[in-house]
Amino acid sequence: MKRYIIGYKYRRMAHQNETKCRIPFYFIPSDEVYEALSCFNPKVREDAQKGEPFYSSWMELPFHAIFDLEEGQYEGFAKVKKLRIAEDVDWTSLPIYVQPFHFQSLPERYQVLHNEDGEGYGIGRFNFRYNSYAWMNKGPFPTEAEAQKVIDEELDDWE
């Protein structure tokens, strides 16, 4: 099981439209699935009542959503094992799938960056909106090792 974020292409589209990311979820219709997905798409129940055994629905998710996906369930699909913005839902019991090409691996939260204006190093924090690291007000540090030590000892990783 690996951790993923919504792919940059979809996060960028959400930024341009000032809306949430739209990602298709695939599932077998059931009351439990409707309840779990209704927070992302209130019309999911009425949309899915077309009698199809396997249904997809576009869900609107915050661009900073973090997923745990289990690959290899069905060819071309990955099962959602956890969605960090909806931790009250038991994702392990729900047959909800996504297409992995909509996602990218979760990058490190902090990264040591070289100071372009001079000597020294700083710390960058991952910016979901721009898919890059933004400088933090920590440093400058004379060596890369000192900056990495601050990341390891003082800054929290993804929760």
C-alpha positions in Angstrom: 0.0 0.0 0.0 1.4 3.4 -1.0 0.4 7.0 -0.4 -0.7 9.2 -3.2 -1.9 12.7 -4.0 -4.2 13.8 -6.9 -2.1 14.3 -10.0 -0.8 17.7 -10.8 -2.8 18.0 -14.0 -6.1 17.7 -12.0 -4.9 19.9 -9.1 -3.9 22.6 -11.7 -7.3 22.5 -13.3 -8.9 22.9 -9.9 -6.7 25.9 -9.2 -7.7 27.5 -12.5 -11.4 27.0 -11.9 -11.2 27.8 -8.2 -13.0 24.6 -7.5 -12.2 21.3 -6.0 -10.5 18.5 -8.0 -12.9 16.2 -9.9 -11.8 12.6 -9.9 -13.9 9.6 -10.9 -14.5 6.9 -8.3 -15.6 3.4 -9.4 -17.8 1.3 -7.1 -20.5 -1.3 -6.8 -23.7 0.6 -5.7 -24.7 0.0 -2.1 -26.1 2.0 0.8 -22.7 2.0 2.5 -21.0 3.4 -0.6 -23.7 6.0 -1.1 -23.3 7.2 2.5 -19.5 7.3 2.2 -19.4 9.2 -1.1 -22.3 11.6 -0.5 -20.0 14.0 1.3 -18.1 14.4 -2.0 -21.0 14.2 -4.4 -24.5 14.7 -2.9 -26.2 13.3 -6.1 -24.2 10.0 -6.1 -27.3 7.9 -5.1 -29.6 9.2 -7.8 -26.8 9.2 -10.4 -26.0 5.6 -9.7 -29.5 4.2 -9.8 -29.2 3.4 -13.5 -29.0 -0.4 -12.8 -25.4 -0.8 -13.8 -23.5 -3.3 -11.7 -20.3 -1.2 -11.7 -20.6 2.5 -11.7 -18.4 5.6 -11.8 -19.1 9.0 -10.4 -17.1 12.2 -10.4 -16.2 13.2 -6.9 -15.1 16.7 -5.8 -12.1 16.5 -3.5 -9.8 19.1 -2.0 -6.5 19.4 -4.0 -4.5 18.4 -0.9 -6.3 15.0 -0.4 -3.9 12.2 0.5 -4.9 8.6 -0.4 -3.6 5.2 0.5 -4.1 3.0 -2.5 -3.8 -0.8 -2.8 -2.8 -1.7 -6.4 -3.5 -4.9 -8.2 -7.2 -5.5 -7.3 -8.5 -5.1 -10.8 -6.4 -4.5 -13.9 -6.1 -0.7 -14.4 -7.7 0.1 -11.0 -6.5 0.6 -7.4 -8.6 0.2 -4.3 -9.0 3.1 -2.0 -7.8 1.9 1.4 -7.8 5.3 3.1 -8.6 8.9 2.3 -7.2 11.3 4.9 -9.9 13.9 4.5 -12.6 11.4 5.4 -11.0 9.3 8.2 -14.4 8.5 9.8 -15.2 6.3 6.8 -14.1 2.6 6.9 -12.5 2.5 3.5 -11.3 -1.1 3.9 -14.8 -2.4 3.9 -15.9 -0.4 0.8 -15.2 -1.6 -2.7 -14.2 1.8 -4.1 -11.6 2.1 -6.9 -9.8 4.8 -8.8 -7.6 4.8 -11.8 -3.9 5.2 -10.7 -3.0 7.6 -13.6 -5.1 10.3 -11.9 -2.6 10.2 -9.0 1.1 10.7 -8.2 3.2 9.4 -5.4 3.2 11.5 -2.2 6.4 13.6 -2.3 8.5 14.4 0.8 6.8 17.1 2.9 10.1 19.0 3.4 13.2 19.2 1.3 16.6 20.9 1.6 17.0 23.6 -1.0 20.2 25.3 -2.1 20.1 29.1 -1.7 20.2 30.5 -5.3 21.2 34.0 -4.2 24.3 32.9 -2.3 25.8 30.3 -0.1 23.9 28.2 2.3 20.8 26.0 2.4 17.2 26.5 3.3 14.1 24.3 3.8 11.2 24.1 1.4 7.7 22.8 2.1 5.7 21.0 -0.6 3.1 23.2 -2.1 0.2 21.2 -3.5 -1.2 23.9 -5.7 2.1 24.4 -7.6 3.6 21.0 -7.3 6.9 22.4 -6.0 8.6 23.4 -2.8 8.1 26.8 -1.3 10.8 28.4 0.9 10.1 28.4 4.6 11.5 31.0 7.0 14.0 28.6 8.4 17.7 29.1 7.8 19.9 29.9 6.1 22.0 26.9 7.1 25.7 26.7 6.3 25.5 23.0 5.3 22.9 20.6 3.8 23.3 18.3 6.8 22.3 21.0 9.3 19.1 21.8 7.3 18.3 18.1 7.1 18.8 17.8 10.9 16.2 20.5 11.5 13.7 18.6 9.2 14.3 15.3 11.0 14.1 16.7 14.5 11.8 19.7 14.4 9.3 19.3 11.5 6.4 16.8 11.3 6.1 14.5 8.3 2.8 13.8 6.7 0.3 12.5 9.2 
